[in-house]
Amino acid sequence: MKITVCIGSSCHIKGSRQVVEQLQYLVAFHNLNDRVELGGTFCLGKCQQGVCVTVDGELHSLSPDTVEDFFNTKVVPYV
């Protein structure tokens, strides 16, 4: 599974660094380093939607407060 987080200026202001750090922690905590690839990208074109994250190409909008729920519902069941 590939998770890509926008690190462009708008998403950075909305917390993309914290989102990345939380995703790194959760991947390690669930021992999924060999099954989940984290990456960064610049603008995904949906700046108004918050921190843009794609999971295998599917776009999601996150904030630092929603990362854990997102991970438990959109990542863990599918790896």
Residue pairs with C-beta under 8 A, 6 or more apart in sequence:
1 35
1 36
1 37
1 55
1 56
1 75
1 78
1 79
2 36
2 37
2 39
2 54
2 55
2 56
3 23
3 36
3 37
3 38
3 39
3 53
3 54
3 55
3 75
4 38
4 39
4 40
4 41
4 53
4 54
5 11
5 16
5 19
5 20
5 23
5 38
5 39
5 40
5 41
5 51
5 52
5 53
6 16
6 40
6 41
6 42
6 43
6 44
6 51
6 52
6 53
7 16
7 17
7 20
7 40
7 41
7 42
8 16
8 41
8 42
8 43
8 44
8 47
10 43
10 47
11 43
11 47
11 50
11 51
11 52
14 50
14 51
14 63
15 51
15 63
15 64
16 51
18 64
18 67
19 51
19 53
19 62
19 63
19 64
19 67
20 38
20 40
22 64
22 67
22 68
22 71
23 38
23 67
23 71
24 38
26 67
26 68
26 71
26 75
27 33
27 36
27 38
30 76
32 75
32 79
35 79
36 75
36 79
44 52
44 54
44 59
46 52
46 59
46 61
49 61
50 61
50 62
50 63
51 61
51 62
51 63
51 64
52 59
52 60
52 61
52 62
53 59
53 60
53 61
53 62
53 70
54 60
55 74
55 75
60 70
60 74
62 70
